[in-house]
Amino acid sequence: MEACFAAFDKDEDGSININEFSALCKALFRNEKGKPYKLDSQQVSDLFMIFNTSGDGSMSKQEFVYCWNGWIKKIVRPQSALVVVDVQNDFISGSLALHRPVIEAAEEQDNLETRDAALYIQPRMLDTVPFDMHCYSLDWHPKDHISFIENVGIRTLAADSPIQDGGKCNLYDLVIFEGPPKTSQILWPAHCIQESWGAELHKDLKVHPNAKTVFKGVNPQLDSYSAFYDNQKLSKTILDELIRKEGVSDLYICGIATDVCVASTAFHALELGFRTALVSDASRGINLENINAAYNRIKEEHGVIVNSTEVKAMVQGRDRRPELGYKLALECRKNITYPAKNKNSKYNKQITNNDGNMNGNETISNPPQLVRA
């Protein structure tokens, strides 16, 4: 930390100004060949004001300590997890197989069946990329699960359901069940039933010996695309807890299907504060328009879409993406209380009075510390 501070404190005034911080960012955000990524002046200013907590335009050494421990060090030496979503028999060759998947395939896979991309690329990452943690999610449905078209008649359709006669439903129709909870549901064929062959991970999928397994969709009344939450966010899986326990900050997500369960997992990963990359060529999807929409949303929320060939350098901290650095800075901001002259003061957490009302003049005054996310 001392060496870094001294290296960028060019005028030796004991603080880092905006120009010095801009030089730091140029050195920090580089690809594996050492070429700097472009950051515009507004991005640099936003980042600077997050860590110049006093808002006086000069980052003190005390402020830099937090910047170093909570931000720089985690970018240079990230803790990373591979999250493989739902690479199960029923999605490969079973009842809900993607027979015409659309994927963004790497050139070296031209001779591979695109439907098996999730099987062939993930093992190569497992063999070559030094992830700190490996997680595998499985759809794990009871026989009476709400998503199965075979079960549409065992629940009451809501008055505003677009289809009122369950007997006239077709695969992939959208219906609304009365509940509780009231639920909009796409109807799928029965798939990934607990303890069945269809629910097993595919035999060609390579599983790390220390992998963590997460079961989702276990509640018969709720579907669960994401490996973190059910579709109504009424309950969580254990994935978030497992990842935080290991101190992981970066998630590389792949699997089936890109535009459904993989995308939902990535959205929630970003929401929970993780630096998130969707590995496009190790995933396969259904609808190209929906895949592109998912990619755009991930990028808008400061995640990245990457090819599997890029992952190793990123996990090793040799390829440092500004999007992910910006995401981490936003997480740091959540734990800092700013004075009024810093524009980030509008993000200060508010606390309630004894009567439960918000006190607009008070903020949580815990010392700044990075959320372990």
C-alpha positions in Angstrom: 0.0 0.0 0.0 2.8 2.4 1.0 4.6 1.8 -2.3 1.5 2.3 -4.4 0.6 5.5 -2.6 4.1 6.9 -3.0 4.3 5.9 -6.7 1.2 7.9 -7.6 1.6 10.8 -5.2 3.7 12.6 -7.9 3.8 16.0 -6.2 4.7 14.4 -2.9 2.1 16.4 -1.0 0.9 13.4 1.0 -2.4 13.0 -0.9 -3.7 11.8 -4.3 -5.4 14.4 -6.5 -7.7 13.7 -9.4 -4.9 13.7 -12.0 -2.8 11.3 -9.9 -5.8 9.0 -9.4 -6.5 9.1 -13.2 -2.9 7.8 -13.7 -3.6 5.1 -11.1 -6.7 4.0 -12.9 -4.8 3.8 -16.2 -2.2 1.5 -14.6 -4.9 -0.5 -12.8 -7.3 -1.3 -15.6 -5.3 -3.1 -18.3 -5.7 -6.2 -20.4 -3.4 -9.2 -20.1 -1.0 -7.7 -22.6 -0.7 -4.5 -20.6 -2.8 -2.3 -22.8 -4.9 0.1 -20.7 -8.7 0.1 -21.0 -10.3 3.4 -21.8 -12.1 5.2 -19.0 -13.7 8.6 -19.7 -13.1 11.5 -17.4 -16.6 11.2 -15.8 -15.9 7.6 -14.9 -12.6 8.5 -13.3 -14.3 11.4 -11.4 -17.0 9.2 -10.1 -14.5 6.6 -8.8 -12.4 9.3 -7.2 -15.3 10.8 -5.4 -16.3 7.4 -4.0 -12.9 7.1 -2.2 -12.3 10.8 -1.6 -14.9 10.6 1.2 -14.3 14.1 2.5 -15.1 15.5 -0.9 -12.3 18.1 -0.7 -10.7 17.0 -4.0 -7.7 15.5 -2.4 -7.6 11.8 -1.3 -5.8 11.6 2.0 -3.6 8.7 3.0 -6.3 7.5 5.4 -8.8 7.5 2.6 -6.3 5.8 0.3 -6.0 2.9 2.9 -9.6 2.1 2.4 -9.3 2.5 -1.4 -6.4 0.0 -1.3 -7.9 -2.6 1.0 -11.4 -2.4 -0.3 -10.9 -1.8 -4.0 -7.4 -2.0 -5.5 -6.2 -5.1 -3.7 -9.4 -7.0 -4.6 -9.1 -6.0 -8.3 -5.5 -7.1 -8.5 -6.0 -10.3 -6.5 -9.6 -11.3 -7.0 -11.3 -14.3 -5.3 -13.3 -16.1 -8.0 -15.9 -18.7 -8.2 -17.2 -20.7 -11.2 -21.0 -21.1 -11.1 -22.3 -23.8 -13.5 -26.0 -23.6 -13.9 -28.3 -26.6 -14.6 -26.2 -28.7 -16.9 -28.6 -31.7 -16.4 -29.7 -34.6 -18.5 -33.2 -33.3 -19.1 -31.8 -30.0 -20.6 -29.3 -31.9 -22.8 -31.2 -34.9 -24.1 -34.3 -35.3 -22.0 -37.7 -33.9 -21.7 -36.7 -30.2 -22.0 -33.7 -30.5 -24.3 -32.7 -27.5 -26.2 -32.7 -29.0 -29.7 -32.0 -25.8 -31.5 -29.9 -23.7 -29.1 -28.3 -20.5 -30.1 -24.9 -19.8 -28.6 -22.0 -17.5 -29.2 -19.4 -20.2 -30.1 -15.7 -19.8 -30.2 -13.9 -20.6 -33.5 -12.2 -23.7 -32.0 -15.6 -25.2 -31.4 -16.9 -25.2 -35.0 -16.7 -28.9 -35.1 -18.5 -29.4 -31.9 -22.3 -29.9 -31.6 -23.4 -26.5 -30.3 -26.0 -28.2 -28.1 -23.0 -29.7 -26.1 -21.0 -26.5 -25.7 -21.8 -26.3 -22.0 -20.2 -29.8 -21.7 -17.0 -29.3 -23.6 -15.9 -25.8 -22.6 -16.6 -25.9 -18.9 -14.2 -28.8 -18.3 -11.5 -26.9 -20.2 -12.0 -24.0 -17.8 -11.9 -26.4 -14.9 -8.5 -27.8 -16.0 -6.9 -24.4 -16.8 -8.4 -21.7 -14.7 -7.4 -21.4 -11.0 -10.9 -20.7 -9.5 -11.1 -20.4 -5.7 -14.5 -22.1 -5.6 -16.7 -24.2 -7.9 -20.5 -24.3 -7.6 -23.1 -26.3 -9.5 -26.8 -25.6 -9.4 -29.5 -28.2 -10.1 -33.1 -27.8 -10.9 -34.6 -30.2 -8.3 -38.4 -30.3 -8.7 -41.0 -32.3 -6.8 -43.4 -34.3 -8.9 -46.2 -31.8 -8.3 -44.2 -28.8 -9.3 -46.1 -25.7 -10.5 -44.1 -25.4 -13.7 -45.1 -28.7 -15.2 -47.9 -28.6 -17.8 -48.9 -32.1 -16.5 -49.9 -30.4 -13.2 -51.9 -27.5 -14.5 -55.2 -29.0 -13.4 -54.2 -29.4 -9.8 -54.2 -25.6 -9.1 -56.8 -22.9 -9.5 -56.2 -20.5 -12.4 -56.6 -16.8 -11.4 -59.5 -14.8 -12.9 -57.0 -12.7 -14.9 -55.1 -15.7 -16.3 -54.8 -15.4 -20.1 -56.0 -19.0 -20.3 -59.0 -20.0 -18.2 -59.3 -23.7 -19.2 -56.4 -25.7 -18.1 -57.3 -28.4 -20.5 -56.6 -26.1 -23.4 -53.1 -25.2 -22.3 -50.1 -26.0 -24.5 -46.4 -26.2 -23.7 -44.8 -22.8 -23.1 -48.2 -21.1 -22.5 -48.3 -18.4 -19.8 -50.9 -18.9 -17.1 -51.6 -17.2 -13.8 -52.4 -19.4 -10.8 -54.5 -18.0 -8.0 -52.1 -19.2 -5.3 -51.2 -18.3 -2.7 -48.9 -17.0 -3.8 -50.4 -15.7 -7.0 -48.0 -16.8 -9.7 -47.4 -16.1 -13.4 -46.0 -19.3 -14.8 -44.7 -20.6 -18.1 -45.7 -24.2 -18.5 -42.9 -26.6 -19.2 -42.9 -30.4 -19.6 -42.1 -32.3 -16.5 -38.3 -32.1 -16.0 -35.5 -32.5 -13.5 -37.7 -34.4 -11.0 -35.9 -35.1 -7.8 -33.8 -38.3 -7.8 -34.5 -39.0 -11.5 -32.1 -39.5 -14.3 -33.2 -36.3 -15.8 -32.2 -34.3 -12.8 -28.6 -35.7 -12.7 -25.7 -33.6 -13.9 -24.7 -34.9 -17.4 -22.1 -37.6 -17.3 -19.7 -35.6 -19.5 -19.8 -32.6 -17.3 -16.6 -32.4 -15.2 -17.3 -31.7 -11.6 -14.6 -30.3 -9.3 -13.9 -32.7 -6.3 -14.5 -29.9 -3.8 -17.6 -28.5 -5.6 -20.6 -27.1 -3.8 -24.0 -28.2 -5.0 -27.1 -26.0 -4.8 -30.6 -27.3 -5.3 -33.3 -24.9 -6.6 -37.0 -25.2 -7.5 -37.6 -27.4 -4.6 -40.8 -25.7 -3.5 -43.8 -27.1 -5.5 -45.6 -23.8 -5.5 -42.7 -21.7 -6.9 -40.4 -21.9 -9.9 -36.8 -20.9 -9.5 -34.8 -19.9 -12.6 -32.0 -18.2 -10.6 -29.5 -20.2 -8.5 -29.9 -17.6 -5.8 -33.7 -17.0 -5.4 -37.1 -18.3 -6.4 -38.8 -16.3 -9.1 -40.8 -14.2 -6.6 -37.8 -13.8 -4.2 -39.7 -15.3 -1.3 -36.9 -17.6 -0.5 -33.1 -18.0 -1.1 -31.0 -21.0 -1.9 -27.7 -21.5 0.0 -25.5 -20.2 -2.8 -25.1 -16.6 -1.6 -24.1 -17.9 1.9 -21.6 -20.4 0.5 -19.9 -17.8 -1.7 -19.6 -15.2 1.0 -18.2 -17.7 3.4 -15.3 -18.2 1.1 -14.7 -14.5 0.6 -15.4 -14.6 -3.1 -15.9 -11.4 -5.0 -16.0 -12.5 -8.6 -18.5 -14.9 -10.2 -18.1 -16.6 -13.6 -21.5 -18.0 -14.6 -22.3 -20.4 -17.4 -24.6 -23.3 -18.2 -28.2 -23.8 -19.5 -30.1 -21.8 -20.6 -28.3 -18.5 -21.3 -31.5 -16.5 -21.5 -33.3 -18.2 -18.6 -31.6 -19.7 -15.7 -28.0 -18.5 -16.5 -29.2 -14.9 -17.0 -31.4 -14.9 -13.9 -28.5 -16.1 -11.8 -26.3 -13.4 -13.3 -28.9 -10.7 -12.6 -29.2 -11.7 -9.0 -25.4 -12.0 -8.6 -25.1 -8.4 -9.7 -28.0 -7.4 -7.4 -26.2 -9.1 -4.5 -23.0 -7.1 -5.2 -20.8 -9.6 -6.9 -18.5 -8.7 -9.8 -20.2 -10.8 -12.4 -19.1 -12.3 -15.8 -21.3 -14.5 -18.0 -19.2 -16.9 -20.0 -21.1 -16.9 -23.3 -19.4 -19.8 -25.1 -19.8 -22.1 -22.1 -23.5 -21.5 -22.1 -26.3 -22.2 -24.5 -29.7 -20.5 -24.9 -33.0 -20.6 -26.5 -33.9 -17.3 -28.2 -31.3 -15.0 -29.7 -33.4 -11.8 -29.0 -33.7 -12.8 -25.3 -30.0 -13.7 -25.1 -29.0 -10.3 -26.4 -31.4 -8.6 -24.0 -29.9 -10.4 -21.1 -26.4 -9.5 -22.3 -27.4 -5.8 -22.5 -28.9 -5.8 -19.0 -25.8 -7.4 -17.5 -23.6 -4.8 -19.1 -25.9 -2.0 -18.0 -25.5 -3.2 -14.4 -21.7 -3.3 -14.7 -21.2 -6.9 -15.4 -19.4 -8.3 -18.5 -19.9 -10.9 -21.2 -16.7 -12.9 -21.8 -15.4 -15.8 -23.8 -13.9 -18.8 -21.9 -10.5 -18.0 -23.4 -10.5 -14.7 -21.5 -11.4 -16.1 -18.1 -7.9 -17.3 -16.9 -6.2 -14.0 -17.2 -9.2 -12.3 -15.4 -9.1 -14.8 -12.5 -5.4 -14.4 -12.2 -5.8 -10.6 -12.0 -3.8 -10.0 -15.2 -6.9 -8.8 -17.2 -8.6 -6.1 -15.1 -11.9 -4.8 -16.5 -13.0 -1.3 -15.6 -16.7 -2.4 -15.6 -16.0 -4.8 -12.8 -13.9 -2.2 -11.0 -16.7 0.2 -11.2 -19.1 -2.4 -9.8 -16.8 -3.0 -6.8 -16.5 0.7 -6.2 -20.3 1.0 -6.0 -20.3 -1.7 -3.4 -17.7 0.1 -1.4 -19.8 3.3 -1.6 -22.6 1.5 0.3 -20.5 1.3 3.4 -19.2 4.9 3.5 -21.0 7.8 5.2 -20.2 11.0 3.2 -20.3 14.6 4.3 -22.8 16.8 2.5 -20.2 18.4 0.2 -19.5 15.0 -1.4 -22.0 14.2 -4.1 -22.2 10.7 -2.9 -23.9 11.8 0.4 -27.3 11.2 -1.3 -26.4 7.5 -1.0 -25.8 7.6 2.7 -27.8 4.9 4.6 -30.6 6.3 6.7 -31.6 5.0 10.1 -35.0 5.1 11.8 -36.0 6.8 15.0 -37.6 4.7 17.8 -41.0 5.3 16.3 -39.8 3.7 13.0 -39.8 7.0 11.0 -36.8 7.8 8.8 -34.5 10.4 10.3 -33.2 12.3 7.3 -30.4 14.1 9.3 -28.7 10.9 10.5 -26.7 8.3 8.8 -25.1 5.0 9.8 -21.7 6.0 11.2 -20.0 2.6 11.1 -16.4 3.0 9.9 -16.1 2.2 6.2 -15.5 -1.4 5.4 -16.0 -3.4 2.2 -19.0 -5.7 1.9 -17.6 -9.2 1.5 -19.3 -9.7 -1.8 
